[in-house]
Amino acid sequence: MSAPTSPATPTISRRAGWRIGYSVAIIVNLLVYCFINVWPGWESLDFVTPAAADVVPLVNISIGVAILVNVVYLVADGTRIKALGEMVSAAVTLVASVVVLSVFPFDFSAYAFPWELVTRVVLVIAVVGSAISVLVNLYRLVRGPVRKAATSPTP
């Protein structure tokens, strides 16, 4: 008598998993765009100053580039294409983060918690991380795909 077998569990291929990830990134970026520009909109947040009008267009461009890059990845996501997309996206994020940090359109004086410090630290991390990402992806773009070295069996 044989043991009952369970149906094979469906597996998602690596490529399908990546496509799901790209789709989720597109959806999340669209939601962030809507949150900033539609509902509730950046103007409704009590800690955001009118100076945000100077940085919201750059933030929107950064979100738009992230969406565009992920749409491209849905079609083609080779090593060099991803390196170029990540580099461009990181460069735009770098510019937006530097401008937001320099304008700093936030007023947290009504709060006891040190939100200004936390926000500045997060923005500095975004600047540093974006700069590193630009350099790493420039290297990946120039170097191209990694090829595994052929190994010979040992005697």
N, C-alpha and C positions, 0 to 999 in steps of 0.2 A: 504494500500500500504506500502510495507516495504522499508526501506532505503537500497540502494545498499551497499553491503558489500565489503570491500577490501580484497584481498587475504591475508592470514596470512603471516606475515613477517617471514622469516626463522630465526631461532635462532641457535646460535652455542653453543653447550654444553660446560660446563666448561672444561671438559677433552680435547675436540677438540681445544678449545682456548689455553690451555696450550701447546698442541702439535704444534700449529702454532707458539707459542712463542719460543719453543725449536728449531723449524726449522729455525726461523728467527735468533736466536742466533748462530746457526751453520753457516748460510750463512754470517752473519756479521763477525764472527771470521775467516772464510775462506777468505773473502775480506781483512781483516786486515793483515792476513798472506801473501796474495798475494801482498798487498801494500808494506809490509816490505821487502819481499824476491824476488819478481818478478818485478813488475812495480809500481812505478818507482824504488823501491828498496831503502834501507836505505842509500846506498852509494851516491845516487844522491841528497840527502838533504844537503844543504850547511851548516846547523847548527849542523849536526851530525859529530862527530870526528871519526877517525879510531878506537878509544877505544870502539866504539859500537860493534865491532867484538867480544868483550869479553862478551857482554850481550845479543846479538841477539839470541844465542842458548837458553838461559833461557826464553826469551820472547816467542820464538817459542814453547818451552815446555809448557809454561803457556797457550798459545793459543790452543795447541794440547789437553791439559787436558780439557780445557773448551769445545772444540768440542766433545771429547769423553764422557764427563759427559752429555752433552745435547743429544747425541745419545742414551746413556743408558736411559735417561729420556723419550725418545720417546717410549721405550719398557716397562719400569716400572718406576713409579715415586711416590712410596709410601713414607711415612714420613721419615722412616729411610734411605731409599735409597737416597732421596734428601738431607738429613742431611749429609750423608757420602760424596756424590758428592760435595756439597757446601763446606764442610770442606776441602776436598782434593784440590779442585780448589782454595779456598782461601789460603791454605797453600803454594801452588806453586806460586800463585800471590804474596804472602807475601815475599817469598824468592827472586823472580825476582825483585820486587820493591825495596827491600833492596839493592840488588846488583846494580841495575840501579842508585839508589841514591848514593851509595858509589863510583861507577865508574864515574858517571855523564858524559856520553859521548856526551855532548852538548856544543856548543860554540855560545853564543848569542851576542858576542861583537859587531857584525856588526849592531845590531838593537838598536834603541833608547828606545823602550819599554822594561821594566824589565822582559823579558821572563825567565831569569834564576830563578828569585824569584818565578814566577808563576809556573814554572816546578817543582821546589823543593817543593813548597807547595802542588801541586797536588800529587807528589810522597809520601810526608809525609802522606797525607790523605789516599792514597792507602795503605800504610803500616799499619796505625792505623785501617782503615776499614777492611783490610784483617785479622788483628790480632783479632779484635772483632768478625768477621765472623767465624773464626776458633773456638773460645770459645763458641759462641752461638750455632753453629752447633754440636759441641761436646756434649753440654748439650742436644740438641734435639735428637742426636743419642742415648745417654744413656737413656733419659727419654722416648722416643718413642712417639707414637701418643697421642694427647690430647683427652681425653674422656670427654664428657659432663656429668655432674652430673645429676642424675635423680631428677626431681623435683616433689614434690607431690602437688596436688591442695590444696589451703588453704580453710579452712572451712568457 
